[in-house]
Amino acid sequence: MNQQPEVQAFFDEATFTVSYVVSDPATGRAAIVDPVLDYDPKSGRTSTSSAEQLIAYVRNKQLGVDWVLETHVHADHLSSAPFVHDQLGGTTAIGARVTAVQEVFRGIFNIDSLAVDGRQFEQLFADGDTFKVGNIDAQVIATPGHTPACVTYVIGDSAFVGDTLFMPDFGTARTDFPGGSAKQLYMSIQKILALPDDTRLFMCHDYKAPGRDEFAWETSVAEQKQSNIHINAQVTEAEFVAMRERRDSQLDMPKLLLPSIQVNIRAGHLPDAEDNGTSYLKIPLNAL
């Protein structure tokens, strides 16, 4: 049985995010990974143009969507999962430890009404859970470190790693968000690097490392082990943790962190409209 899915990437240069349609050629069934909702922070306006490109591809290929998968609660873009779900169907899913992220940010944003049991998502995946995309076997690997809820989806011969890894010439994810841990990230990456060497790895972001002319988002386990600038096979855990914590201390916060988190802990739903019919996002002053 063919266990190689067809993978179509959609790159949003405004947020450097890559979304994917992952499909089984034999059955025409598909999963969508990390869809983007366009957001203009200057005007506070959202749009669905990025999601509509993805949806058009699904419809043109006559695919049936079984899953809308989030690798984690993103801090750099808003999720369009609800819009994609409304247009194409599919079960919305994320790692089960999203509850820890919800608990932290309910306090930071003072959202008393926010349920922190993950009910905003239709499926909470635990480490080791399995599912199918058509006839292709899929497995969930818990890969915390960037956030507590990060997971990697291994679908056939392909793994969708979220923000855990970047392209080998760019390195690894930051670990200074609430609940992040450089030591956890190191251990999570070891799980990914234990996959077969020819496993295709698909990144959630690319920032075009210095010296590289084109954006890129596909690599392999073998390439990461050989040449990742942060965590190749010669780097010890202690060396990685020291590097990661030193580097994180010098990074600015993502420009869309505050709007993104408020939306994404709600599974991509905007806050409830107030009595004037408008939704509002909060800016916690001097809290982060």
C-alpha positions as a Markdown table, in Angstrom:
| # | Residue | x | y | z |
|---|---|---|---|---|
| 1 | Met | 0.0 | 0.0 | 0.0 |
| 2 | Asn | 1.4 | 3.4 | -1.0 |
| 3 | Gln | 2.2 | 5.4 | 2.1 |
| 4 | Gln | 3.5 | 8.5 | 0.4 |
| 5 | Pro | 1.0 | 11.3 | 0.5 |
| 6 | Glu | 0.8 | 14.1 | -2.0 |
| 7 | Val | 1.8 | 17.3 | -0.3 |
| 8 | Gln | 0.9 | 20.7 | -1.6 |
| 9 | Ala | 2.4 | 23.7 | 0.2 |
| 10 | Phe | 0.9 | 27.2 | 0.4 |
| 11 | Phe | 3.4 | 29.9 | 1.6 |
| 12 | Asp | 2.1 | 33.1 | 3.2 |
| 13 | Glu | 5.0 | 35.5 | 2.9 |
| 14 | Ala | 3.4 | 38.1 | 5.2 |
| 15 | Thr | 3.9 | 35.7 | 8.2 |
| 16 | Phe | 6.4 | 33.4 | 6.6 |
| 17 | Thr | 4.0 | 30.5 | 7.3 |
| 18 | Val | 3.6 | 27.3 | 5.3 |
| 19 | Ser | 0.2 | 25.6 | 5.2 |
| 20 | Tyr | -0.3 | 22.2 | 3.6 |
| 21 | Val | -2.9 | 20.1 | 1.9 |
| 22 | Val | -1.8 | 16.4 | 2.5 |
| 23 | Ser | -3.8 | 13.9 | 0.4 |
| 24 | Asp | -3.9 | 10.2 | -0.4 |
| 25 | Pro | -3.8 | 9.9 | -4.2 |
| 26 | Ala | -5.6 | 6.5 | -4.0 |
| 27 | Thr | -8.7 | 7.7 | -2.2 |
| 28 | Gly | -8.8 | 11.5 | -2.7 |
| 29 | Arg | -9.0 | 12.0 | 1.1 |
| 30 | Ala | -7.0 | 14.9 | 2.6 |
| 31 | Ala | -5.8 | 16.7 | 5.7 |
| 32 | Ile | -5.1 | 20.4 | 6.0 |
| 33 | Val | -2.3 | 21.5 | 8.2 |
| 34 | Asp | -1.9 | 25.0 | 9.8 |
| 35 | Pro | -4.2 | 27.1 | 7.6 |
| 36 | Val | -3.7 | 30.9 | 7.9 |
| 37 | Leu | -6.2 | 33.7 | 8.4 |
| 38 | Asp | -4.9 | 37.0 | 7.0 |
| 39 | Tyr | -4.8 | 39.8 | 9.5 |
| 40 | Asp | -3.7 | 43.4 | 9.1 |
| 41 | Pro | -2.5 | 44.7 | 12.5 |
| 42 | Lys | -2.7 | 48.3 | 11.3 |
| 43 | Ser | -6.4 | 48.2 | 10.6 |
| 44 | Gly | -7.5 | 45.2 | 12.7 |
| 45 | Arg | -9.1 | 43.7 | 9.5 |
| 46 | Thr | -9.1 | 40.0 | 8.7 |
| 47 | Ser | -9.5 | 38.3 | 5.4 |
| 48 | Thr | -9.6 | 34.8 | 4.0 |
| 49 | Ser | -7.6 | 35.2 | 0.8 |
| 50 | Ser | -4.8 | 32.8 | 1.9 |
| 51 | Ala | -7.4 | 30.2 | 3.0 |
| 52 | Glu | -9.3 | 30.6 | -0.3 |
| 53 | Gln | -6.3 | 29.6 | -2.3 |
| 54 | Leu | -6.0 | 26.4 | -0.3 |
| 55 | Ile | -9.7 | 25.8 | -0.6 |
| 56 | Ala | -9.6 | 26.3 | -4.4 |
| 57 | Tyr | -6.9 | 23.7 | -4.7 |
| 58 | Val | -8.9 | 21.2 | -2.7 |
| 59 | Arg | -12.0 | 21.7 | -4.8 |
| 60 | Asn | -10.1 | 21.7 | -8.1 |
| 61 | Lys | -8.5 | 18.3 | -7.1 |
| 62 | Gln | -11.9 | 17.1 | -5.9 |
| 63 | Leu | -10.5 | 16.1 | -2.5 |
| 64 | Gly | -12.5 | 15.2 | 0.5 |
| 65 | Val | -11.2 | 16.8 | 3.8 |
| 66 | Asp | -11.1 | 14.5 | 6.8 |
| 67 | Trp | -8.9 | 16.6 | 9.1 |
| 68 | Val | -7.9 | 20.3 | 9.8 |
| 69 | Leu | -4.8 | 19.9 | 11.9 |
| 70 | Glu | -3.0 | 22.5 | 14.0 |
| 71 | Thr | 0.6 | 21.7 | 15.1 |
| 72 | His | 0.3 | 24.1 | 18.0 |
| 73 | Val | -1.1 | 27.4 | 19.2 |
| 74 | His | 0.6 | 29.7 | 16.8 |
| 75 | Ala | 2.0 | 33.0 | 18.0 |
| 76 | Asp | 2.8 | 34.5 | 14.6 |
| 77 | His | -0.4 | 34.1 | 12.6 |
| 78 | Leu | -4.1 | 33.7 | 13.1 |
| 79 | Ser | -5.6 | 30.3 | 12.2 |
| 80 | Ser | -8.4 | 30.1 | 9.6 |
| 81 | Ala | -9.4 | 26.6 | 10.8 |
| 82 | Pro | -13.1 | 27.6 | 11.4 |
| 83 | Phe | -13.4 | 29.1 | 7.9 |
| 84 | Val | -11.7 | 26.1 | 6.3 |
| 85 | His | -13.9 | 23.7 | 8.3 |
| 86 | Asp | -17.1 | 25.6 | 7.2 |
| 87 | Gln | -16.1 | 25.4 | 3.6 |
| 88 | Leu | -14.6 | 21.9 | 3.4 |
| 89 | Gly | -15.5 | 20.0 | 6.5 |
| 90 | Gly | -13.0 | 17.9 | 8.4 |
| 91 | Thr | -12.4 | 17.4 | 12.1 |
| 92 | Thr | -10.4 | 20.2 | 13.8 |
| 93 | Ala | -7.6 | 18.8 | 15.9 |
| 94 | Ile | -4.6 | 19.9 | 18.1 |
| 95 | Gly | -2.4 | 18.4 | 20.8 |
| 96 | Ala | -4.1 | 17.6 | 24.0 |
| 97 | Arg | -1.8 | 19.9 | 26.0 |
| 98 | Val | -3.5 | 22.9 | 24.4 |
| 99 | Thr | -5.3 | 23.0 | 27.8 |
| 100 | Ala | -2.0 | 24.2 | 29.5 |
| 101 | Val | -1.7 | 27.0 | 26.9 |
| 102 | Gln | -5.3 | 28.0 | 27.4 |
| 103 | Glu | -4.9 | 28.1 | 31.2 |
| 104 | Val | -1.8 | 30.4 | 31.0 |
| 105 | Phe | -3.3 | 32.8 | 28.5 |
| 106 | Arg | -6.7 | 33.0 | 30.1 |
| 107 | Gly | -4.9 | 34.6 | 33.0 |
| 108 | Ile | -2.7 | 36.9 | 30.9 |
| 109 | Phe | -5.7 | 38.2 | 28.9 |
| 110 | Asn | -8.1 | 37.9 | 31.8 |
| 111 | Ile | -10.7 | 36.0 | 29.8 |
| 112 | Asp | -12.8 | 34.5 | 32.5 |
| 113 | Ser | -15.3 | 33.0 | 30.0 |
| 114 | Leu | -12.6 | 31.0 | 28.2 |
| 115 | Ala | -13.1 | 27.2 | 28.7 |
| 116 | Val | -9.6 | 25.7 | 29.3 |
| 117 | Asp | -10.5 | 22.0 | 28.6 |
| 118 | Gly | -9.8 | 22.2 | 24.8 |
| 119 | Arg | -13.5 | 21.9 | 23.9 |
| 120 | Gln | -13.0 | 24.6 | 21.1 |
| 121 | Phe | -11.3 | 21.8 | 19.1 |
| 122 | Glu | -13.1 | 18.7 | 18.0 |
| 123 | Gln | -10.2 | 16.3 | 18.6 |
| 124 | Leu | -7.4 | 16.5 | 21.2 |
| 125 | Phe | -4.5 | 14.2 | 20.2 |
| 126 | Ala | -2.3 | 12.6 | 22.8 |
| 127 | Asp | 1.2 | 11.3 | 22.2 |
| 128 | Gly | 1.1 | 8.1 | 20.2 |
| 129 | Asp | -2.5 | 8.5 | 18.9 |
| 130 | Thr | -3.1 | 7.3 | 15.4 |
| 131 | Phe | -5.5 | 8.3 | 12.6 |
| 132 | Lys | -5.8 | 7.9 | 8.8 |
| 133 | Val | -5.7 | 10.1 | 5.8 |
| 134 | Gly | -7.5 | 7.9 | 3.3 |
| 135 | Asn | -5.5 | 4.7 | 3.4 |
| 136 | Ile | -2.4 | 6.3 | 4.7 |
| 137 | Asp | -1.4 | 5.7 | 8.3 |
| 138 | Ala | -0.8 | 8.7 | 10.5 |
| 139 | Gln | 0.6 | 9.1 | 14.0 |
| 140 | Val | 0.9 | 11.9 | 16.5 |
| 141 | Ile | 4.2 | 12.6 | 18.3 |
| 142 | Ala | 4.1 | 15.0 | 21.2 |
| 143 | Thr | 7.0 | 17.5 | 20.6 |
| 144 | Pro | 6.8 | 20.1 | 23.3 |
| 145 | Gly | 9.4 | 22.7 | 23.9 |
| 146 | His | 8.4 | 25.6 | 21.7 |
| 147 | Thr | 5.0 | 25.4 | 23.5 |
| 148 | Pro | 3.6 | 22.6 | 25.7 |
| 149 | Ala | 1.0 | 21.7 | 23.1 |
| 150 | Cys | 3.3 | 21.2 | 20.1 |
| 151 | Val | 2.8 | 18.0 | 18.1 |
| 152 | Thr | 4.3 | 16.5 | 15.0 |
| 153 | Tyr | 2.0 | 14.7 | 12.6 |
| 154 | Val | 3.6 | 11.8 | 10.8 |
| 155 | Ile | 1.5 | 11.0 | 7.8 |
| 156 | Gly | 2.9 | 8.1 | 5.8 |
| 157 | Asp | 6.5 | 9.0 | 4.9 |
| 158 | Ser | 6.0 | 12.7 | 5.8 |
| 159 | Ala | 6.2 | 14.6 | 9.1 |
| 160 | Phe | 4.7 | 18.0 | 9.7 |
| 161 | Val | 6.9 | 19.4 | 12.5 |
| 162 | Gly | 5.3 | 22.8 | 13.3 |
| 163 | Asp | 7.8 | 25.2 | 14.8 |
| 164 | Thr | 9.9 | 22.5 | 16.4 |
| 165 | Leu | 12.5 | 22.6 | 13.5 |
| 166 | Phe | 13.3 | 25.0 | 10.7 |
| 167 | Met | 15.3 | 24.3 | 7.6 |
| 168 | Pro | 18.8 | 23.1 | 8.5 |
| 169 | Asp | 20.4 | 26.4 | 7.6 |
| 170 | Phe | 18.1 | 28.3 | 10.0 |
| 171 | Gly | 18.0 | 25.9 | 13.0 |
| 172 | Thr | 15.3 | 25.4 | 15.7 |
| 173 | Ala | 12.4 | 27.1 | 17.4 |
| 174 | Arg | 12.5 | 29.6 | 20.3 |
| 175 | Thr | 11.6 | 28.3 | 23.7 |
| 176 | Asp | 10.9 | 31.5 | 25.7 |
| 177 | Phe | 7.1 | 31.5 | 25.5 |
| 178 | Pro | 5.1 | 30.5 | 28.6 |
| 179 | Gly | 5.6 | 26.8 | 29.1 |
| 180 | Gly | 8.5 | 26.6 | 26.7 |
| 181 | Ser | 11.7 | 24.7 | 27.5 |
| 182 | Ala | 15.0 | 24.3 | 25.6 |
| 183 | Lys | 15.6 | 20.9 | 27.3 |
| 184 | Gln | 12.2 | 19.7 | 26.2 |
| 185 | Leu | 12.7 | 21.0 | 22.7 |
| 186 | Tyr | 16.0 | 19.0 | 22.5 |
| 187 | Met | 14.3 | 15.8 | 23.6 |
| 188 | Ser | 11.4 | 16.4 | 21.2 |
| 189 | Ile | 13.7 | 16.9 | 18.3 |
| 190 | Gln | 15.4 | 13.6 | 19.1 |
| 191 | Lys | 12.0 | 11.9 | 18.6 |
| 192 | Ile | 11.8 | 13.5 | 15.1 |
| 193 | Leu | 15.4 | 12.6 | 14.2 |
| 194 | Ala | 14.7 | 9.0 | 15.3 |
| 195 | Leu | 12.3 | 8.6 | 12.3 |
| 196 | Pro | 13.7 | 6.9 | 9.2 |
| 197 | Asp | 16.4 | 9.0 | 7.5 |
| 198 | Asp | 14.3 | 9.4 | 4.3 |
| 199 | Thr | 11.3 | 10.7 | 6.2 |
| 200 | Arg | 10.2 | 14.0 | 4.5 |
| 201 | Leu | 10.1 | 16.8 | 7.0 |
| 202 | Phe | 7.8 | 19.8 | 6.3 |
| 203 | Met | 8.4 | 23.1 | 8.2 |
| 204 | Cys | 5.7 | 25.5 | 9.4 |
| 205 | His | 7.9 | 28.5 | 8.6 |
| 206 | Asp | 10.8 | 29.7 | 6.6 |
| 207 | Tyr | 12.7 | 32.9 | 6.9 |
| 208 | Lys | 15.2 | 32.5 | 4.1 |
| 209 | Ala | 18.5 | 32.1 | 5.9 |
| 210 | Pro | 21.3 | 34.4 | 5.0 |
| 211 | Gly | 22.9 | 33.3 | 1.8 |
| 212 | Arg | 19.8 | 31.5 | 0.5 |
| 213 | Asp | 17.9 | 33.1 | -2.4 |
| 214 | Glu | 14.7 | 31.2 | -2.2 |
| 215 | Phe | 12.2 | 30.2 | 0.5 |
| 216 | Ala | 12.2 | 26.5 | 1.3 |
| 217 | Trp | 10.2 | 24.3 | 3.6 |
| 218 | Glu | 11.0 | 20.6 | 2.8 |
| 219 | Thr | 13.9 | 18.7 | 4.1 |
| 220 | Ser | 14.6 | 15.2 | 5.5 |
| 221 | Val | 15.6 | 13.5 | 8.8 |
| 222 | Ala | 19.0 | 12.7 | 7.2 |
| 223 | Glu | 19.6 | 16.3 | 6.2 |
| 224 | Gln | 18.6 | 17.6 | 9.6 |
| 225 | Lys | 20.9 | 15.2 | 11.4 |
| 226 | Gln | 23.8 | 16.1 | 9.1 |
| 227 | Ser | 23.6 | 19.8 | 8.9 |
| 228 | Asn | 21.1 | 21.6 | 11.2 |
| 229 | Ile | 23.1 | 24.5 | 12.5 |
| 230 | His | 21.6 | 24.2 | 16.0 |
| 231 | Ile | 21.1 | 20.5 | 16.6 |
| 232 | Asn | 23.0 | 18.2 | 14.3 |
| 233 | Ala | 24.3 | 14.9 | 15.4 |
| 234 | Gln | 27.5 | 16.4 | 17.0 |
| 235 | Val | 25.6 | 18.8 | 19.3 |
| 236 | Thr | 25.1 | 17.7 | 22.9 |
| 237 | Glu | 22.0 | 18.5 | 25.0 |
| 238 | Ala | 23.9 | 20.9 | 27.2 |
| 239 | Glu | 25.4 | 22.7 | 24.3 |
| 240 | Phe | 21.9 | 23.0 | 22.6 |
| 241 | Val | 20.2 | 24.3 | 25.8 |
| 242 | Ala | 22.9 | 26.9 | 26.4 |
| 243 | Met | 22.8 | 28.1 | 22.8 |
| 244 | Arg | 19.0 | 28.2 | 22.7 |
| 245 | Glu | 18.5 | 30.0 | 26.0 |
| 246 | Arg | 21.2 | 32.6 | 25.0 |
| 247 | Arg | 19.7 | 33.1 | 21.6 |
| 248 | Asp | 16.1 | 33.4 | 23.0 |
| 249 | Ser | 17.2 | 36.1 | 25.4 |
| 250 | Gln | 18.0 | 38.3 | 22.4 |
| 251 | Leu | 14.8 | 37.8 | 20.4 |
| 252 | Asp | 12.0 | 40.3 | 20.0 |
| 253 | Met | 8.4 | 39.0 | 20.5 |
| 254 | Pro | 6.6 | 38.1 | 17.3 |
| 255 | Lys | 4.6 | 41.1 | 16.1 |
| 256 | Leu | 1.3 | 39.2 | 15.9 |
| 257 | Leu | 1.7 | 37.3 | 19.2 |
| 258 | Leu | -1.0 | 39.2 | 21.1 |
| 259 | Pro | -3.8 | 38.9 | 18.4 |
| 260 | Ser | -2.7 | 35.4 | 17.3 |
| 261 | Ile | -2.8 | 33.8 | 20.7 |
| 262 | Gln | -6.2 | 35.2 | 21.6 |
| 263 | Val | -7.7 | 33.8 | 18.5 |
| 264 | Asn | -5.8 | 30.5 | 18.3 |
| 265 | Ile | -6.5 | 29.4 | 21.9 |
| 266 | Arg | -10.2 | 29.6 | 20.7 |
| 267 | Ala | -9.4 | 27.2 | 17.8 |
| 268 | Gly | -9.3 | 30.1 | 15.4 |
| 269 | His | -12.6 | 31.6 | 16.4 |
| 270 | Leu | -12.7 | 35.4 | 17.0 |
| 271 | Pro | -13.8 | 36.6 | 20.4 |
| 272 | Asp | -17.5 | 36.9 | 20.8 |
| 273 | Ala | -19.0 | 40.1 | 19.5 |
| 274 | Glu | -20.0 | 42.7 | 22.1 |
| 275 | Asp | -23.3 | 44.4 | 22.2 |
| 276 | Asn | -22.4 | 46.6 | 19.3 |
| 277 | Gly | -21.8 | 43.6 | 17.1 |
| 278 | Thr | -18.0 | 44.0 | 17.0 |
| 279 | Ser | -15.3 | 41.6 | 18.3 |
| 280 | Tyr | -12.4 | 43.1 | 20.2 |
| 281 | Leu | -8.9 | 41.9 | 20.9 |
| 282 | Lys | -7.1 | 42.9 | 24.1 |
| 283 | Ile | -3.6 | 44.4 | 24.6 |
| 284 | Pro | -2.3 | 43.5 | 28.1 |
| 285 | Leu | 0.0 | 46.4 | 29.0 |
| 286 | Asn | 3.3 | 45.6 | 30.7 |
| 287 | Ala | 2.3 | 42.0 | 31.2 |
| 288 | Leu | 4.8 | 40.2 | 28.9 |
